[in-house]
């Protein structure tokens, strides 16, 4: 993806260097256990609903979650806008197995260079909140989802989220359902929630973060150009994680995806929204038209 598009998505230009931790990229070596488990649980929810076929993961990052979707008759394609992320994802893919099972490409989430209706399942995990035009992203998800396919969307639940300059748009269940129903006829919105122990871990980290933010007594972070705040946040977050997550990373906390569950009961304390979308609203592709004609003639 061109750098101009990358800036439009997140406000941060991709850098051709070793993968860096930012507010949008979990890393096994640095991110708190509870946040890693949040992402693990989201992908587990998707995996539990997958059948055979072609699977697309938009915003695959380093690919360690995407790799879980491979196997069982599935061919997985992971795409990301940032070259350092796709480089890392390709290394992950090589460790998984043949490239026919897991391949990687650099693409814009608003302009996927992929054929319409090409995928039986499409995953967008913690991507939509980073995009200034969320409806355009959902339109692309619908465009590449097969008529009989399913798209999965995960994003923070707005009331339970904490300040993150990478998050351009936050959603409640109603907001997310509305934007998804503009492009899919059948939409279910629930949540991926956690046990009280995990919620206590998140609450404790939020309190520590609030104490750090109170040091900004003049509220300079909201007065400076947003691009400055994003850059400052990206550089300081690894340090903040070290300060706030002592004993809570590297597996020390004991928190795993098993502490999370899918629920229909979403309230303000639910940490993540999880949507399952079917019947994309878009013109039928030539392939789908041919398939329908063949079925009718039988």
C-alpha positions as CSV (number, residue, x, y, z in Angstrom):
1,X,0.0,0.0,0.0
2,X,1.2,3.5,-0.7
3,X,2.4,5.6,2.2
4,X,-0.4,8.1,1.6
5,X,-3.0,5.4,2.2
6,X,-1.3,4.2,5.3
7,X,-1.3,7.6,6.8
8,X,-5.0,7.9,6.1
9,X,-5.7,4.7,8.0
10,X,-3.8,5.3,11.2
11,X,-2.0,8.6,11.1
12,X,1.3,6.8,11.2
13,X,3.6,6.2,8.2
14,X,5.0,2.7,7.8
15,X,8.7,2.4,8.4
16,X,11.0,0.0,6.7
17,X,12.7,-1.3,9.8
18,X,12.3,-4.1,12.3
19,X,8.7,-4.4,13.6
20,X,8.0,-1.9,16.3
21,X,5.4,-2.2,19.1
22,X,2.7,0.5,18.7
23,X,-0.8,0.9,20.1
24,X,-2.1,-1.3,17.3
25,X,0.3,-4.2,17.1
26,X,0.4,-6.9,19.8
27,X,3.8,-8.6,20.2
28,X,4.5,-11.8,22.1
29,X,7.6,-10.4,23.8
30,X,6.2,-7.1,25.1
31,X,2.4,-6.9,25.2
32,X,0.7,-7.7,28.5
33,X,-0.7,-11.2,28.8
34,X,-4.3,-10.0,29.1
35,X,-4.1,-8.0,25.8
36,X,-2.5,-11.0,24.0
37,X,-5.2,-13.2,25.4
38,X,-7.8,-10.7,24.1
39,X,-6.5,-11.1,20.6
40,X,-6.1,-14.9,21.0
41,X,-9.7,-15.3,22.1
42,X,-11.0,-13.2,19.2
43,X,-9.2,-15.4,16.7
44,X,-10.4,-18.5,18.5
45,X,-13.9,-17.3,18.1
46,X,-13.4,-16.9,14.4
47,X,-11.6,-20.3,14.1
48,X,-14.5,-22.1,15.8
49,X,-16.8,-20.8,13.1
50,X,-14.6,-21.6,10.0
51,X,-15.1,-24.4,7.5
52,X,-13.0,-25.3,4.6
53,X,-12.1,-22.8,1.8
54,X,-10.3,-19.6,1.2
55,X,-9.8,-17.3,4.3
56,X,-8.7,-13.6,4.3
57,X,-7.3,-11.9,7.3
58,X,-7.2,-8.1,6.9
59,X,-4.7,-6.4,9.2
60,X,-2.7,-9.6,9.8
61,X,0.2,-7.9,11.6
62,X,3.0,-10.3,12.3
63,X,0.8,-13.2,11.3
64,X,1.0,-15.3,14.5
65,X,-2.8,-15.1,15.0
66,X,-3.4,-15.5,11.2
67,X,-1.4,-18.7,11.2
68,X,-4.0,-20.3,13.5
69,X,-6.6,-20.1,10.8
70,X,-4.6,-22.3,8.4
71,X,-5.3,-26.0,8.0
72,X,-8.4,-28.2,7.8
73,X,-8.8,-27.6,4.1
74,X,-8.3,-23.9,4.3
75,X,-6.0,-21.6,2.4
76,X,-5.3,-18.4,4.3
77,X,-4.2,-15.0,2.9
78,X,-3.0,-12.4,5.4
79,X,-2.8,-8.7,4.3
80,X,-1.4,-5.6,6.1
81,X,-0.6,-2.1,5.0
82,X,2.8,-1.9,6.7
83,X,5.9,-3.4,5.0
84,X,7.5,-4.3,8.3
85,X,4.4,-6.2,9.4
86,X,4.1,-8.2,6.2
87,X,7.8,-9.0,6.3
88,X,7.3,-10.5,9.8
89,X,4.2,-12.3,8.7
90,X,6.0,-13.9,5.8
91,X,8.6,-15.2,8.3
92,X,5.7,-16.6,10.4
93,X,4.1,-18.2,7.3
94,X,7.4,-19.9,6.4
95,X,7.3,-21.5,9.8
96,X,3.7,-22.7,9.4
97,X,4.1,-24.8,6.2
98,X,3.7,-24.6,2.5
99,X,2.9,-21.1,1.1
100,X,-0.3,-22.6,-0.4
101,X,-1.7,-22.7,3.1
102,X,-0.7,-19.3,4.3
103,X,0.4,-16.5,2.1
104,X,1.0,-12.8,2.8
105,X,0.6,-9.6,0.8
106,X,0.9,-5.8,1.5
107,X,-2.5,-4.1,0.8
108,X,-4.7,-1.2,1.8
109,X,-7.7,-2.2,3.9
110,X,-9.8,0.3,1.9
111,X,-8.7,-0.9,-1.5
112,X,-7.9,-4.6,-1.4
113,X,-6.2,-5.8,-4.6
114,X,-8.4,-9.0,-4.6
115,X,-11.2,-10.4,-6.7
116,X,-14.7,-9.8,-5.6
117,X,-16.3,-12.7,-3.8
118,X,-13.0,-14.6,-3.7
119,X,-13.1,-15.6,0.0
120,X,-15.3,-18.0,1.9
121,X,-14.4,-16.2,5.2
122,X,-13.0,-12.8,5.9
123,X,-11.6,-11.6,9.2
124,X,-11.1,-8.0,10.3
125,X,-9.7,-8.2,13.9
126,X,-9.1,-4.8,15.6
127,X,-8.8,-2.9,12.3
128,X,-12.0,-0.9,11.9
129,X,-11.2,1.3,14.9
130,X,-8.0,2.5,13.1
131,X,-9.8,3.6,10.0
132,X,-11.2,7.1,9.4
133,X,-13.8,5.8,6.9
134,X,-15.1,2.6,8.6
135,X,-18.0,2.2,6.1
136,X,-15.4,2.0,3.2
137,X,-13.6,-0.7,5.0
138,X,-16.8,-2.7,5.6
139,X,-17.7,-2.3,1.9
140,X,-14.4,-3.9,0.9
141,X,-15.0,-6.8,3.3
142,X,-18.4,-7.3,1.7
143,X,-16.9,-7.0,-1.8
144,X,-14.4,-9.9,-1.3
145,X,-16.7,-12.1,0.7
146,X,-18.4,-14.8,-1.3
147,X,-22.2,-14.7,-1.5
148,X,-22.3,-17.8,0.7
149,X,-19.4,-16.7,2.8
150,X,-19.0,-15.0,6.3
151,X,-17.1,-11.9,7.5
152,X,-16.0,-11.6,11.1
153,X,-15.3,-8.2,12.7
154,X,-13.7,-7.6,16.1
155,X,-13.2,-4.2,17.7
156,X,-13.0,-2.7,21.2
157,X,-16.3,-1.9,22.9
158,X,-16.3,1.9,23.1
159,X,-17.3,2.2,26.8
160,X,-14.6,-0.3,27.9
161,X,-11.8,1.2,25.8
162,X,-9.0,3.4,27.0
163,X,-7.3,6.4,25.4
164,X,-5.4,5.3,22.3
165,X,-4.6,7.9,19.6
166,X,-4.5,5.1,17.0
167,X,-8.2,4.5,17.6
168,X,-9.9,6.9,15.2
169,X,-13.5,5.6,15.6
170,X,-14.9,3.5,18.5
171,X,-18.2,1.6,18.4
172,X,-20.9,0.4,20.7
173,X,-23.0,-2.6,19.6
174,X,-25.6,-0.5,17.9
175,X,-23.1,1.7,16.0
176,X,-21.2,-1.4,14.8
177,X,-24.3,-3.2,13.7
178,X,-25.5,-0.1,11.8
179,X,-22.3,0.2,9.7
180,X,-22.1,-3.5,9.1
181,X,-25.8,-3.8,8.0
182,X,-25.1,-1.2,5.3
183,X,-23.1,-3.8,3.5
184,X,-24.4,-7.2,4.8
185,X,-28.0,-8.4,5.0
186,X,-27.5,-10.7,8.0
187,X,-25.5,-9.4,10.9
188,X,-25.1,-10.7,14.5
189,X,-23.3,-8.5,17.0
190,X,-22.2,-10.0,20.4
191,X,-19.1,-9.8,22.4
192,X,-15.9,-11.5,23.5
193,X,-15.8,-10.9,27.2
194,X,-13.6,-12.1,30.1
195,X,-13.6,-13.3,33.6
196,X,-13.6,-10.9,36.6
197,X,-9.9,-11.6,37.1
198,X,-9.1,-10.4,33.6
199,X,-11.3,-7.3,34.0
200,X,-9.5,-6.5,37.2
201,X,-6.2,-6.7,35.4
202,X,-7.5,-4.3,32.7
203,X,-8.9,-2.0,35.4
204,X,-5.6,-1.9,37.3
205,X,-3.6,-1.1,34.2
206,X,-6.1,1.7,33.3
207,X,-5.6,3.2,36.8
208,X,-1.8,3.2,36.3
209,X,-2.2,4.8,32.9
210,X,-4.5,7.5,34.3
211,X,-1.8,8.4,36.8
212,X,0.7,8.7,34.0
213,X,-1.6,10.9,32.0
214,X,-2.2,13.2,34.9
215,X,1.4,14.2,34.6
216,X,0.3,16.0,31.4
217,X,-1.3,18.8,33.5
218,X,-1.6,21.2,30.6
219,X,-3.2,18.5,28.4
220,X,-0.5,19.1,25.8
221,X,-1.2,15.8,24.1
222,X,-4.5,17.0,22.9
223,X,-3.2,20.4,21.9
224,X,-0.3,19.3,19.8
225,X,-0.7,18.1,16.2
226,X,-2.3,14.7,16.2
227,X,0.6,13.2,14.3
228,X,3.0,14.3,17.0
229,X,0.8,12.7,19.7
230,X,0.7,9.4,17.7
231,X,4.5,9.4,17.3
232,X,5.0,10.2,20.9
233,X,2.6,7.5,22.0
234,X,4.2,4.9,19.8
235,X,7.6,5.6,21.4
236,X,6.4,5.7,25.0
237,X,4.0,2.8,24.9
238,X,6.8,0.1,25.2
239,X,8.1,1.9,28.3
240,X,4.7,2.3,29.8
241,X,4.0,-1.5,29.3
242,X,7.2,-2.2,31.2
243,X,6.1,0.1,34.1
244,X,2.5,-1.0,34.1
245,X,2.7,-4.7,33.3
246,X,5.4,-6.0,35.7
247,X,4.4,-9.6,36.5
248,X,1.7,-9.4,33.9
249,X,3.6,-10.3,30.7
250,X,5.5,-13.2,29.4
251,X,3.0,-15.6,30.8
252,X,3.6,-14.6,34.4
253,X,0.0,-13.5,35.0
254,X,-1.4,-16.9,33.9
255,X,-4.1,-15.1,31.9
256,X,-4.8,-16.9,28.6
257,X,-7.6,-17.1,26.0
258,X,-9.3,-19.6,28.2
259,X,-10.3,-16.7,30.5
260,X,-12.4,-15.3,27.6
261,X,-15.7,-16.3,26.1
262,X,-18.2,-15.3,23.4
263,X,-21.4,-13.8,24.7
264,X,-24.7,-12.4,23.4
265,X,-25.0,-10.2,26.6
266,X,-23.1,-7.1,25.8
267,X,-22.9,-4.2,28.4
268,X,-20.5,-1.4,29.1
269,X,-18.0,-3.7,30.7
270,X,-17.8,-6.1,27.8
271,X,-14.3,-5.6,26.4
272,X,-14.6,-6.6,22.8
273,X,-17.4,-6.6,20.2
274,X,-17.6,-9.6,17.9
275,X,-19.8,-9.5,14.7
276,X,-20.7,-12.3,12.3
277,X,-21.8,-11.0,8.9
278,X,-23.4,-12.9,6.1
279,X,-25.1,-12.2,2.7
280,X,-22.9,-9.3,1.4
281,X,-24.8,-6.5,-0.2
282,X,-23.1,-6.1,-3.6
283,X,-23.6,-7.0,-7.2
284,X,-23.0,-10.7,-8.0
285,X,-19.6,-11.4,-9.5
286,X,-19.4,-13.1,-13.0
287,X,-18.4,-16.4,-11.2
288,X,-21.4,-16.3,-8.9
289,X,-23.7,-15.6,-11.9
290,X,-22.3,-18.6,-13.7
291,X,-22.6,-20.8,-10.6
292,X,-26.3,-19.7,-10.2
293,X,-27.0,-20.4,-13.8
294,X,-25.4,-23.9,-13.6
295,X,-27.4,-24.7,-10.4
296,X,-30.7,-23.5,-12.1
297,X,-30.1,-25.7,-15.2
298,X,-29.6,-28.9,-13.1
